[in-house]
């Protein structure tokens, strides 16, 4: 959380494994460091929310899912599975070394809505 602006909302890519959600900290997109603020935020307070939505001009097809979760850096014993899940969903991550680390979210509450 930022002292002036409050909660940081960050767009992410992810992969699912049951109630676990994996978010990569990658080396594919340019950044100054892989020690991102989101990691420090989760160390200070592991509560987080992931909002996934689908927009279309046909409002009958709108939907969203909100996941309240506990987040942390993925433990070493699950890191290979997390990277594999991310590689399957996002082929750009198959290049060796493209993922620096992974954030693991463990879902507490899942809610959603759909127009249909």
MIDOSE-1310 file (N, C-alpha, C; in nm, 2 decimals, decimal comma, always signed):
residues 116
xxxx	+0,08/-0,12/+0,00/+0,00/+0,00/+0,00/+0,09/+0,12/+0,00; +0,05/+0,22/-0,08/+0,13/+0,34/-0,09/+0,07/+0,44/+0,01; +0,16/+0,52/+0,08/+0,11/+0,61/+0,19/+0,01/+0,72/+0,14; +0,03/+0,77/+0,02/-0,06/+0,87/-0,03/-0,17/+0,82/-0,12
xxxx	-0,15/+0,73/-0,21/-0,25/+0,68/-0,30/-0,33/+0,56/-0,26; -0,28/+0,49/-0,15/-0,35/+0,38/-0,10/-0,31/+0,25/-0,17; -0,41/+0,16/-0,20/-0,38/+0,03/-0,26/-0,33/+0,05/-0,40; -0,23/-0,04/-0,43/-0,19/-0,04/-0,57/-0,26/-0,14/-0,65
xxxx	-0,33/-0,10/-0,76/-0,39/-0,20/-0,85/-0,29/-0,22/-0,97; -0,26/-0,34/-1,00/-0,16/-0,38/-1,10/-0,22/-0,48/-1,20; -0,21/-0,45/-1,33/-0,26/-0,55/-1,42/-0,16/-0,67/-1,43; -0,21/-0,79/-1,43/-0,12/-0,90/-1,43/-0,17/-1,01/-1,53
xxxx	-0,08/-1,10/-1,56/-0,11/-1,23/-1,63/-0,11/-1,33/-1,52; -0,17/-1,45/-1,54/-0,18/-1,55/-1,43/-0,20/-1,69/-1,49; -0,18/-1,79/-1,41/-0,22/-1,92/-1,44/-0,29/-1,98/-1,32; -0,38/-2,07/-1,34/-0,46/-2,14/-1,23/-0,41/-2,28/-1,20
xxxx	-0,42/-2,32/-1,08/-0,40/-2,45/-1,04/-0,49/-2,48/-0,92; -0,61/-2,52/-0,94/-0,71/-2,53/-0,83/-0,74/-2,40/-0,77; -0,72/-2,39/-0,64/-0,75/-2,26/-0,57/-0,62/-2,17/-0,56; -0,51/-2,22/-0,62/-0,39/-2,14/-0,63/-0,38/-2,07/-0,76
xxxx	-0,33/-1,95/-0,76/-0,32/-1,87/-0,88/-0,17/-1,82/-0,88; -0,11/-1,83/-0,99/+0,03/-1,80/-1,01/+0,05/-1,67/-1,09; +0,12/-1,58/-1,04/+0,15/-1,45/-1,11/+0,30/-1,44/-1,13; +0,35/-1,43/-1,25/+0,49/-1,43/-1,27/+0,55/-1,29/-1,24
xxxx	+0,67/-1,29/-1,19/+0,76/-1,17/-1,20/+0,86/-1,21/-1,31; +0,85/-1,15/-1,42/+0,92/-1,19/-1,54/+1,04/-1,10/-1,58; +1,12/-1,15/-1,67/+1,23/-1,07/-1,73/+1,19/-1,04/-1,87; +1,07/-1,07/-1,92/+1,04/-1,05/-2,06/+1,01/-0,91/-2,08
xxxx	+0,93/-0,84/-2,00/+0,90/-0,70/-2,01/+1,01/-0,62/-1,94; +1,05/-0,51/-1,99/+1,15/-0,42/-1,93/+1,11/-0,37/-1,80; +1,20/-0,38/-1,70/+1,18/-0,32/-1,57/+1,32/-0,31/-1,50; +1,33/-0,21/-1,41/+1,46/-0,19/-1,34/+1,50/-0,30/-1,25
xxxx	+1,41/-0,37/-1,19/+1,44/-0,47/-1,09/+1,33/-0,57/-1,09; +1,36/-0,70/-1,05/+1,25/-0,80/-1,03/+1,20/-0,80/-0,88; +1,26/-0,71/-0,80/+1,22/-0,69/-0,66/+1,11/-0,59/-0,66; +0,99/-0,62/-0,72/+0,88/-0,53/-0,74/+0,81/-0,49/-0,61
xxxx	+0,75/-0,38/-0,61/+0,67/-0,33/-0,50/+0,57/-0,43/-0,45; +0,51/-0,50/-0,55/+0,40/-0,59/-0,52/+0,45/-0,70/-0,42; +0,58/-0,74/-0,44/+0,63/-0,84/-0,34/+0,65/-0,78/-0,20; +0,70/-0,66/-0,20/+0,71/-0,59/-0,07/+0,57/-0,57/+0,00
xxxx	+0,47/-0,53/-0,08/+0,34/-0,51/-0,03/+0,28/-0,64/+0,03; +0,30/-0,75/-0,04/+0,25/-0,88/+0,01/+0,33/-0,92/+0,14; +0,46/-0,89/+0,15/+0,53/-0,92/+0,27/+0,47/-0,84/+0,39; +0,43/-0,72/+0,36/+0,38/-0,63/+0,47/+0,23/-0,67/+0,50
xxxx	+0,16/-0,72/+0,40/+0,02/-0,75/+0,42/-0,02/-0,85/+0,31; -0,03/-0,98/+0,34/-0,06/-1,08/+0,24/-0,20/-1,08/+0,18; -0,29/-1,00/+0,23/-0,42/-0,99/+0,17/-0,42/-0,92/+0,04; -0,49/-0,98/-0,06/-0,49/-0,92/-0,19/-0,62/-0,96/-0,26
xxxx	-0,65/-0,89/-0,37/-0,76/-0,92/-0,46/-0,72/-0,92/-0,60; -0,77/-1,03/-0,67/-0,75/-1,04/-0,82/-0,89/-1,02/-0,88; -0,90/-0,93/-0,97/-1,03/-0,91/-1,05/-1,00/-0,94/-1,19; -1,08/-1,04/-1,24/-1,07/-1,08/-1,38/-1,21/-1,05/-1,44
xxxx	-1,20/-0,98/-1,56/-1,33/-0,94/-1,62/-1,32/-0,97/-1,77; -1,44/-0,98/-1,83/-1,45/-1,00/-1,97/-1,54/-0,89/-2,02; -1,49/-0,80/-2,11/-1,58/-0,70/-2,16/-1,60/-0,73/-2,31; -1,72/-0,70/-2,35/-1,76/-0,71/-2,49/-1,86/-0,60/-2,52
xxxx	-1,88/-0,56/-2,64/-1,98/-0,46/-2,67/-2,12/-0,52/-2,65; -2,13/-0,65/-2,66/-2,26/-0,72/-2,63/-2,27/-0,73/-2,48; -2,34/-0,65/-2,41/-2,35/-0,65/-2,27/-2,41/-0,77/-2,21; -2,48/-0,85/-2,29/-2,53/-0,98/-2,25/-2,42/-1,08/-2,22
xxxx	-2,30/-1,05/-2,27/-2,19/-1,15/-2,25/-2,09/-1,10/-2,14; -2,12/-0,99/-2,07/-2,03/-0,94/-1,97/-2,02/-1,04/-1,85; -1,90/-1,05/-1,79/-1,88/-1,12/-1,67/-1,76/-1,08/-1,59; -1,76/-1,11/-1,46/-1,64/-1,08/-1,38/-1,63/-1,18/-1,27
xxxx	-1,50/-1,20/-1,22/-1,48/-1,29/-1,11/-1,38/-1,21/-1,02; -1,41/-1,21/-0,89/-1,32/-1,15/-0,79/-1,27/-1,25/-0,69; -1,14/-1,26/-0,67/-1,08/-1,35/-0,58/-1,01/-1,28/-0,47; -1,06/-1,30/-0,35/-0,99/-1,25/-0,23/-0,89/-1,36/-0,19
xxxx	-0,76/-1,33/-0,17/-0,66/-1,43/-0,15/-0,56/-1,38/-0,05; -0,47/-1,48/-0,01/-0,35/-1,46/+0,06/-0,24/-1,48/-0,04; -0,15/-1,38/-0,05/-0,04/-1,38/-0,15/+0,10/-1,39/-0,09; +0,19/-1,46/-0,15/+0,33/-1,46/-0,11/+0,41/-1,51/-0,22
xxxx	+0,54/-1,49/-0,21/+0,63/-1,55/-0,31/+0,62/-1,70/-0,30; +0,61/-1,76/-0,42/+0,59/-1,91/-0,43/+0,70/-1,98/-0,36; +0,67/-2,08/-0,27/+0,77/-2,16/-0,21/+0,85/-2,24/-0,31; +0,98/-2,26/-0,28/+1,07/-2,33/-0,37/+1,01/-2,47/-0,42
xxxx	+0,94/-2,54/-0,33/+0,89/-2,68/-0,36/+0,78/-2,67/-0,46; +0,71/-2,56/-0,48/+0,61/-2,55/-0,58/+0,64/-2,46/-0,70; +0,76/-2,41/-0,70/+0,80/-2,32/-0,81/+0,80/-2,38/-0,94; +0,85/-2,50/-0,96/+0,86/-2,57/-1,09/+0,72/-2,59/-1,14
xxxx	+0,62/-2,63/-1,06/+0,48/-2,65/-1,10/+0,42/-2,51/-1,14; +0,45/-2,41/-1,07/+0,40/-2,27/-1,10/+0,45/-2,23/-1,23; +0,58/-2,24/-1,26/+0,64/-2,20/-1,38/+0,58/-2,28/-1,50; +0,56/-2,41/-1,48/+0,50/-2,50/-1,58/+0,36/-2,45/-1,62
xxxx	+0,28/-2,42/-1,52/+0,15/-2,37/-1,54/+0,15/-2,24/-1,62; +0,24/-2,15/-1,58/+0,25/-2,02/-1,65/+0,30/-2,04/-1,80; +0,39/-2,13/-1,82/+0,44/-2,16/-1,95/+0,33/-2,22/-2,04; +0,24/-2,30/-1,99/+0,13/-2,36/-2,07/+0,03/-2,25/-2,11
xxxx	+0,01/-2,15/-2,02/-0,09/-2,05/-2,05/-0,03/-1,94/-2,13; +0,10/-1,91/-2,11/+0,16/-1,79/-2,18/+0,29/-1,84/-2,24; +0,29/-1,88/-2,36/+0,41/-1,94/-2,43/+0,53/-1,86/-2,43; +0,52/-1,73/-2,42/+0,64/-1,64/-2,41/+0,73/-1,68/-2,29
xxxx	+0,68/-1,74/-2,19/+0,75/-1,78/-2,07/+0,83/-1,91/-2,09; +0,82/-1,97/-2,20/+0,90/-2,10/-2,22/+1,04/-2,08/-2,24; +1,08/-1,95/-2,27/+1,23/-1,92/-2,29/+1,29/-1,93/-2,15; +1,40/-2,01/-2,14/+1,47/-2,02/-2,01/+1,51/-1,89/-1,95
xxxx	+1,48/-1,88/-1,82/+1,51/-1,76/-1,74/+1,42/-1,64/-1,76; +1,30/-1,66/-1,83/+1,21/-1,55/-1,85/+1,13/-1,52/-1,72; +1,12/-1,61/-1,63/+1,05/-1,59/-1,51/+1,15/-1,58/-1,39; +1,15/-1,47/-1,33/+1,25/-1,45/-1,21/+1,20/-1,52/-1,09
xxxx	+1,07/-1,50/-1,06/+1,00/-1,56/-0,94/+0,85/-1,56/-0,97; +0,78/-1,62/-0,88/+0,63/-1,63/-0,90/+0,57/-1,59/-0,77; +0,46/-1,51/-0,78/+0,37/-1,49/-0,66/+0,26/-1,59/-0,67; +0,24/-1,65/-0,55/+0,13/-1,75/-0,54/+0,02/-1,69/-0,46
xxxx	-0,10/-1,69/-0,51/-0,22/-1,65/-0,44/-0,30/-1,77/-0,40; -0,34/-1,78/-0,28/-0,43/-1,89/-0,23/-0,56/-1,83/-0,20; -0,66/-1,87/-0,28/-0,79/-1,81/-0,27/-0,86/-1,83/-0,14; -0,92/-1,73/-0,08/-1,01/-1,74/+0,04/-1,15/-1,74/+0,00
xxxx	-1,19/-1,64/-0,08/-1,33/-1,62/-0,13/-1,33/-1,59/-0,28; -1,42/-1,65/-0,35/-1,43/-1,63/-0,49/-1,58/-1,59/-0,52; -1,60/-1,47/-0,58/-1,73/-1,43/-0,61/-1,73/-1,38/-0,76; -1,85/-1,37/-0,81/-1,85/-1,33/-0,95/-1,99/-1,29/-1,00
xxxx	-2,00/-1,26/-1,12/-2,13/-1,21/-1,18/-2,12/-1,24/-1,33; -2,23/-1,27/-1,39/-2,24/-1,28/-1,53/-2,38/-1,22/-1,58; -2,38/-1,16/-1,69/-2,50/-1,10/-1,74/-2,60/-1,21/-1,78; -2,56/-1,32/-1,83/-2,65/-1,43/-1,87/-2,67/-1,53/-1,76
